[in-house]
Amino acid sequence: MDIDTLIDAVIDREGGYVNHPADRGGETRYGITVAVARADGYRGAMHDFPRASAVAIYRRRYWQRPGFDRIATRAPAVAAELFDTGINMGPSVATGFLQRALNALNRGGTDYPDLALDTAIGARTLAALDGFLTHRGAAGEQVLLKAIEALQGERYLHLAESRPANEAFLYGWLANRIG
């Protein structure tokens, strides 16, 4: 799956303008929060936020900048999950899930060394991913994907437990973001 398809799927899922009272992100359009739109230079009303701007933000801020494009050349399903998780929870959280999963799956450091949990895709994270895929083969990508989604699911439950207003979103998060 290429980035254009991933972006289209996110925009379709997120829909148009939303301003849910329980959402700390406030106004959104195409899944882009008002804070992210403003940080990108948009000054207009969120009702009018252009789709092309959302596409550009998703590509730059949630695909290229965190390095998920570099993951995609090795493990496309994992990259797609990191992209989606990064949009919903932040790219550093998604990268942290990847690093934690890789550390837990390296058989005590025998397949590749443990990673520092720096939440950045760099040479060591890419080398660990390469080591994992070399030792586990094609099926390994699906196992890694499950580990990342398990961490994501646990975080959603924690968010709902720690802030009851988030219960309004938990069902949708689990239905649309996991699996």
HELIX and SHEET records of a PDB file:
HELIX    1   1 ILE A    3  GLU A   14  1                                  12    
HELIX    2   2 VAL A   34  ALA A   39  1                                   6    
HELIX    3   3 MET A   46  ASP A   48  5                                   3    
HELIX    4   4 ARG A   51  ARG A   59  1                                   9    
HELIX    5   5 ARG A   60  GLN A   64  3                                   5    
HELIX    6   6 PHE A   68  ALA A   72  1                                   5    
HELIX    7   7 PRO A   76  MET A   89  1                                  14    
HELIX    8   8 PRO A   91  ALA A  104  1                                  14    
HELIX    9   9 ALA A  123  SER A  162  1                                  40    
HELIX   10  10 PRO A  164  ASN A  166  5                                   3    
HELIX   11  11 GLU A  167  ARG A  177  1                                  11    
SHEET    1   A 3 TYR A  17  VAL A  18  0                                        
SHEET    2   A 3 THR A  28  ARG A  29 -1                                        
SHEET    3   A 3 ILE A  32  THR A  33 -1                                        
END                                                                             
